[in-house]
Amino acid sequence: MRERYKNALMWGLYAALVLLILVLQTVSFGRPRFFGVKLCFVPVLVACVSMHVGSEAGCVFGMVCGLLWDYTAGRTVGMLALEMMLLCFAVGVLVQLYLQSAPGNFAVISAAAALLVLSCDWLFFYRMPGYNGSAQRYLWFVLPSAALTIPASLVEFAIVRHIYNKFKIDNGVV
């Protein structure tokens, strides 16, 4: 019975982190800026949770966080949810099969996650409608945003790892 409460508390803390980031993004009119470049925190946090909890639970968590992000950003409902769900499943499987849960590996995963989400956003909202200067936007906005997300992702990794280790459930399975 106690394990159930630990599990619920862990997921509650993860949800509180995501809600905090979504509220900060909404209050700051979009994503937080660093030297004029907007940072991408939600996919990095969701990928970090998926890295620790596995592909199935991470997939559901990513879908719910994506729906919340769709709602707070005023975007097409389900687009970010689908991106987050696929991203979390891929990160969970990648970590289970090939990588370890280490800060260096997560720095690479976070840059790839931010690049994937920002590239999809650029493709559907800038390139496909045919805006002028969309290639320059990719070079001067998407690529620096993905690179500058790495330092913040290491802080998120430390927070998520601390929560996971504090509420880790030993179910006896090796």
FENNOR-V876475 format. One line per field, one symbol per residue. psi: psi as a letter, one per 20 degrees, with the letter a starting at -180 (. if undefined). A space follows every 10 residues. Layout:
# FENNOR-V876475
psi=???
This chain:
# FENNOR-V876475
psi=hhhghgghgg hghghhgghg ghghgghjmb qqqokippqn hghgghhggh hhirgghhgg ghgghhghhg ghikappigh ggghghghgg gggghhhhrr nqhghhgggh ghggggghhg ggghigghik qqjhhhhghi ggghghhihg ghhhghgggh hggghhkppo jjp.
